Amino acid sequence: MNTRKIISIFALMMISVGIFATSPQKIELKFDKNTGVLEVTIKHKSKDVEKHYIDEVIVEVNDEEVAVKTMEEQSDSVIEKLEFTLKNIKKGDEIKVIAKCNKFGRKSEKLEVE
């Protein structure tokens, strides 16, 4: 098989994955300074939450990983909601959340603590 055919087949496979899988579309973050609870809402549409889902969420504070949540399915066909309790967070700290899809793509969002 020549190189051109192999590249064409590979490109078609990648396009088909992109058609059926969507990366996380939006992340909303809410942090309660009094309780230390970070609420994370991830918009990620899926027709089959057992086969196409957010499989990992990473929380960083000031570029240091402080929490990781791995999942084997999504709890809802449109959004995934999670809570993390963060300790010793102070004004000016930067919280970053990274959400990864098990099929394709990732999204991140940052929040500066006020």
N, C-alpha and C positions, 0 to 999 in steps of 0.2 A: 504494500500500500504506500502510495507516495505521500510526501510530507504535507502537501496541500490538502489532501483528503483527511488526514489525521487532524490537522488544525481545524478544518471545517466541522468535523464530528465533535471535537472538543468544544468549539464555540457554540454549537447547537445544544450540547448538554448543559453548558453554563447558562445559556439563555433560558432553557426550560426550568432550571432550578430557580432562577430569578422570577419567573412567571408564577410559580407555585409557592414561593417562600418570600416573606417580607421581613425586612429588618425592623427592629423597634423604631416606632415613628416619633414618639415624644416621651419625655420623662418629666414628671412633676415632683418637686421636692419640698417638703415642709418639715422644719425642725423646731421642736419645742425645747427652748433652753431650760425650762424648769424641770422637765422630766428626762431630758436627754434623748427623747425619742425622735428618730428620723422616719417620716412617712414617705414612702416611695411609690409612685403610681406610674406604671409603664404602659403606654398605649402600644399594643402589638396585636394586630388582627390575625386570627388563625381559624381555618375551617375544621381542623382536627387538632385539638389541644394536646393529644397524646403523641402526635407525630411531629408537630410543628409548634414550638414553644420557646419561651425565654428559659434558657438552661443555666445561665449563670448571671449573678448580680454581684458586683464588686463595689465596696465602699472604701474610699480613700479619704483621709484627713491630712491636709497639707502634704499631699503626694505620698503618703504612707498608707499602705493597705491595712485596714482595721477590721474588715468583715467581708466574708464571702458566703453567698448563699447559692447552692446548686439545686436544680430542680429537674424532675423527669417528666413533667407535664405542666401545662398552664392551667390556672384555676378558673379562667374565664376566657371566652373567645375573642374579647376585645382588649381587656386590660389585665395586668398583673399588679396586685397590691402587696407590699411588704412593709414591715417595720423593723428597724434596727435600733437598739439602745446603744448610744455612744457616750463614753465617759470622758471627763476632763476637757470638754469642748468649751472654748472661750471666744469672746468677740474677736473678729478678724480671721478666725480659722476658715479654711476653705474645704468644704465637703464636696467630693466628686463621686458620682455614681455612674458605673458603666454596666450596661445591660447587653447581654449577648444572646442572639438567636441561635438555636441548635442547627438551623439550616443555612442561614445567610445573614450576615451583617451584625452590626453593633451600634450602639448609641451611647453618648455620655452627656451628663448635665452637671453643672457646678452651682454651688450655693455658698455665698459668703455669710458667715454668722454675724448677725448684728447685735 
